[in-house]
Amino acid sequence: MGLVEYMRHRQDCQRKQTERATKIATLPESYLSPLSGSERTILRKPIQELVQDVHKQVTSPVDILRAYGKVAVKAHNATNCVTEILFPEAEEWAEKEVNLKGPLAGIPVSLKDSIQVKGFDISVGYSCNTGNPYAEDGTMVKILKAAGAVPFVKTNLPTTLLSFESTNDVWGRCTNPHNKNYSPGGSTGGESALLAFGGSRIGIGSDVAGSVRVPAHFSGCYSLRCSTGRWPKMGMNTSMPGQEGIPSVFSPMARTLNDLTYFTRSFIGMKPWEYDYTVHPLAWRDSIEKEFKEQKCLRIGVMRSDGVVDPSPACARALEQVVLALKAEGHEVFDVSPPSPYESLVIASQLLNSDGCKTFSSFFRTGEWNDSGAAQLSFYMRLPRPIKYLHYLWVKYVKRDDIWAGLIRDWHHKSAYEHWKLVGRREAYKASWFTWWTEEAKMDAMVTVPNATPAVPHDGMKDAVSSCNYTFLFNLLDYTAGIVPVTHVDPQADALPPSFSIKKLNGVARGAYKHYDAVKMAGLPVGVQVVGRRLEEEKVLAVMERVEDALDRHGGRYQLLEVD
């Protein structure tokens, strides 16, 4: 049975890769020829200008699609970011199905592979999910088409959706457009690679522990982690169906902040609650967006460290660049010490894996490759409890590493009783943050790093799998958080000091810093995270704009990769 299953796995992987290669090779010349002058003009325009051109019938949606399709093919050839090519179908949709009077008329939108599109698989990187195309569009795609958008590609991801890398047997390894030796992030890494390269302006991903934010930070684009209930949830597939301890949230990503804001506003303006019962009937609040765009002096808290892994020099420098720019604009910027972020990591990691890693493991076939970070989680989960307890005692009392010991102590399958207790701890923790923010910090928003380091090298998640707390924290809290790219790694300015010793770090920090090398990482993007509270998408986007405006005037805006 094992050999038969393995052979079927290899056949299905080969079939999907052959289908993709054949579809690219047989595309019409309009997708393979060099970019024309008019297409370069299209690529330079913000999406609201393209929408106006479509409304006025100045520009054809098919012309927009072909311009971005050409760059998407180049991006894929460079990074292996695309799973399914939808171009021929998209041309037909643009002519027959999408609403060309809508607020997103003619805009090509790229989709994480886990989103349901009629006529195509949702593999989620597992070979067992291939060969089962869906008969109709999912909720997300229905709303996009009703708004006038044109889905045109699906993008790469890790099998488990639990990694800051994006590799699987079905589609292969996705690479960072700035450096092929590094990850573009995960789990929405194909999206970030495509957006950073310039092969799309708008993408949809999902986030359960940082999966739209870390890719934006690693690859150099923009993203917004929405709160649960603000964005559709149905019409997707996942590696962990039924997991609600830390709910996954589908959220937007973009090449520019202007596009991210316009798209988010337009999408929520489509009343997604009329399509999906999980969405709150909460309209876009222009007054809140306007208030925080115009408020003269904002109160911005700065979380310098999560107390688990201090930011690397590159990430600390980007954060300080933002702090100095905001202060120069006259905003009140101050350091904050929130309720223990480490407590969040302990609670969230156990909630997310309370099934003992059984659900995401159940989809693997014999011999199917697993992400190295997720494999580490599964391996430790399967160890007999007496062995794990002895290891815990060794880490805590011999190595004197309380941080790592606290994470591994209860790393086992949870009973319903244990799971409910964790949910209770989660809610108490969220309440402590609410009180702290309201009564002590009294801030409009907070800024912090998105990750302790820039992009990890391929297979680096084996060591860095636990160093996800700068984003995971806000999944547990269900706070809105966005990413603004700020700078690039500088081999001199971001080098570790001579006094640095990895041996002195806790187990989580050692894993994060094992691969930090400012020389090898030179040129990789570095971003900053802007955080609001639950359901504060309008505010967070407005503050992100204030951050970018401040950087424009005091230090310089992030330079996107040029479209070749």
ABEGO torsion letter per residue (X at the ends): XAAAAAAAAAAAAAAAAAAAAAAAAABBAAAABBBBAAAAAAAABBAAAAAAAAAAGABBAAAAAAAAAAAAAAAAAAAGABABBAAAAAAAAAAAABBAABAABGBBBBBBAABBBBGBBBAGGBAAABGBBBABBBAAAAAAAAAGBBBABBBBBBAAGABABBBBAAAEBBBBAABAABBAEOAAAAAAAAAAAGABABBBBBBAAGAAAAAAAAAGBBBBBBBBGABBABGBBBABBGBAABBBBBBBBBABAAAAAAAAAAAAAAGAAAABAABBBBBBBAAAAAAAAABABBBBBBBABAGABBBBAAAAAAAAAAAAAAAAAGBBBBBBBBBBAAAAAAAAAAAAAAAGGAAAAAABBBGBBBBAAAAAAAAAAABBAAAAAAAAAAAAAAAGBAAAAAAAAABBBBBAAAAAAAAAAAAAAAAAAAAAAAAAAGBABBBBBABABBBBBBGAAAAAAABAAAAAAAAAAGBBBBBBBABBBBAAAABBBAABBAAABBAAAAAAAAABBAAAABGBBBBBBBBBBBGAAAAAAAAAAAAAAAAAABGEBBBBBBBX
